[in-house]
């Protein structure tokens, strides 16, 4: 099951309310377990952003290296390459 950001926000709010109630909360998953899961989701989102930015920077650097390589050594026609 995939939750949208609004569903995650609603779940967090409901869970925070259960934590405020203390021992008088409803039956089901313990509120602390849900809180841990929500914190894990937030940490994963941050990691995903970090790796995405790293991949974009790597792509830019590779493009720059390719551009410099082409400028430094322009392709020449070699008769042996045509065979």
N, C-alpha and C positions, 0 to 999 in steps of 0.2 A: 504494500500500500504506500503510495506516495502522497505526502501531505503538502499542501500549498503553504506559503508563508503566513497567510491569514489563519489557516487551520492550526499551524504551529503556535502562532501568537495566542489564539483562543485556548489551546491546550495549556500553554504556559500560565495564562491568567487563571484558569480553572485550578490548575495544580497549585499555584501560589495561594489561592484561597483555601485549598485543602490543608496546606502546610500551616496557615494561620489558625485553622480550627484545632489543630493539634490532634489529640487522641479521639476527638469526637467526629473525625472524618468518616466518610462513607467507606463501605467495603469495596475491595478491588485491589488494583496494584498499589503498593505503598507509594505515597507521594514523593518520598526521597528517591525511589527508583526512577520514577518518571522525571524528576528533576535532573538526575544524573544522565538520563538519556537525552534530555533537551540540551544539557551542557555539551554532551558529546556531539550532537548535531551542529551546534554553533562552532565548536572547534574544527569539525570537518569542513564547514563552509569556509573558515579562515584559511585552512590548509589548501583547499581547492583554489581560492583566489591567489594564494602565494604561488602555487605551482603553475597556474595559468599565466601569471605575470612573468614568471621565470621562462616559460616556454615562448612567450612573445618576445622577450629580450633575446633569447637564444636565436630565434628566427631572424631578428633584425641583424644580429652579429653575423650569422651565416650569410645573409644577403650582402652585407658589407664586405665580407671576405671574398665572396664570389665576384663582386664588382671590382675590387682591387686586383684580384687575380686576372681577370679579363683585361683590365687596363695595363697591367704589368707585362703580360705575355699574350699579345693578340694572336689569334689563331692564324697559322700559316698553312699554306697548301703544300703537302708533302706527297710526292708521286707514289710513295709506297702505301699511303693510306687509302688510295683510290682502288686498290686491288681488293 
